[in-house]
Amino acid sequence: MLFTSRFRSQTAVVAGVLFLFAFVILAPSANAACSVTLTDGDLIVNPIAPIVDDFVKLYVTVDPNCSLDLEGWVTFRADDSQLGQKPFSYKSSGKPEEVWIGWTPTTAKTYLIQVDVSSVEEGGIIPASLTRAVLVDVDIDNDGVGDSIDTDDDNDGVLDVNDDFPLDPSKQTDTDGDGIDNSVDSDDDNDGLYDYKEVVLQTNPENHDTDGDGAWDKQDAFPLDPSKTEEVVVVPAVVSHSNPDSQNTATTFGIGEIDTGSVDERNSEEGADETPRRLYVNAERTIEPVEDPGEDVQAVEQEDLKARSKKTPWLWGLAASFLSLSGFFLQKDHKRRKDMG
């Protein structure tokens, strides 16, 4: 009996030690097994492409995947600002817990969203964190599509890639880049020619060099002809007639016309026609000989001199009349003074 009683007491002591060992050693090991691993897919942003000043929901899925009942907190942050905390309650071997929070971003930019998961009881769960960059966009045309992915931000029917004013539905084209829409710009290509003048000239009001020859339309005398750009200005020839008999003398007849006389090398050859020939300088700077009308240059000059001399006698008559009147008044004044003296 005594041996049996002593054996039972020792058995009870051993059982108590084993229970204490299980409570102190095994229980923490079980708690330590309760960990949460957050992946990018555990965070959902709705809508996917949020727009500034719109209400946004941030969802996170918590799955401790352990055999203990746990309670904890999910903390949401945007940049350095805490958006709030939401509790979660997990039943052992149960389904994952989904937690969400509302958020209204007031500034269009890229935010760094951070989610932290922790347990209420110390040692109940190993803390876990997740971060993701979320772009909050603007929506100029209020079509519900953020401008960063909207192909027509101002909703004017012209795609942004072809729109010089992608955020202004009243403007689309600015050819010269001066900030003025072509619809109100008086010189679309900024070449110095008003658009209405280019219509008259049949040049392109949206191309400062219509013929592509390197000269802008305003400076181009031939804006529709790429082969030439400057207009030839004909300068009148000035030739001396001091020695009419000289073999090297030519007489001018007018702008672009020169009587070459014997200057024409073809006439200086033996047996050549001695008839004076006239050269005409055309707009293309070529010299074309034409037949002389046959008038005698010296005779013309003499006739001109006679014509001028015929116009001068009235001047002499006027001078004679002036002298006669002066003599008359002088004689009359002299007689007056004699009568008074």
Buried (B, 14 or more C-beta within 10 A) or exposed (E): EEEEEEEEEEEEEEEEEEEEEEEEEEEEEEBEBBEBEBEEEBBEBEEEBBBBEBEBEBBBBBBBEBEBBBBBBBBBBBEEEEBEEBEBEBEEEEEEBBBBBEBEBEEBEEBEBBBBBBBEEEEBBBEBEBEEEBBBBBBBBEEEBBBEEBEBBBBBEBEBEEBBBBBBBEBBBBBBEEEBBBEEBEBBBBBEBEBEBBEEBEBBBBBBBBBEBEBBBBBBEBBEEBEBBEEEEEEEBEBEEEEEEEEEBBBBBEEBBBBBBBBBEEBEEEEEEEEBBBBBBEEEEEEEBEEBEEEEBEEEEEEEEEEEEEEEEEEEEEEEEEEEEEEEEEEEEEEEEEEEE
